[in-house]
Structure formats: structure tokens, C-alpha cells
């Protein structure tokens, strides 16, 4: 793999393809590094901030808890 960062001086760029890459599919990516820096990272939330977000009825909550218990019990079985 070859990775390099360049600063073009004009619109046209010429690249040298190594002989070992001839006849193979290669991927060429072009993006502005500053654009990546400008994208905001998603807010890091604490697990406690999600408490109560499902807004389940009592029946839905009990069904959900039962489902979770069944899933966890599957890890205990012999395969």
C-alpha cells in the first residue's frame, strides 16, 4: 500500500503506478484534509443519559426485559 499527502500546484496530477500494481484494481481517493477536520465529532453521551428514552408501556417494558433475559440465557447453554 502506498499512501501520501500532496499539495497540488495545478489541476492536473500525474501519478506513477508501481509495476507490481499493473493489471490490478487500485483505489484512488481524493479529499481535502481540512474538510475532515471541520466535521464535528458526534457528542459522546453517557449511558445514563439514555435512561427512559424508550418510553415503553409497562407491558412493553416487561416484554423487553423478558426478551433480554432469554437472550442472556442463550449464552449459558451448551452447544
Secondary structure, DSSP 4 states (H G I P E B T S, - for coil): --------SSS----PPPGGGTTS--------HHHHHHSPPPP---GGGGTTTT---HHHHHHHHHHHHHHHHHTTS--
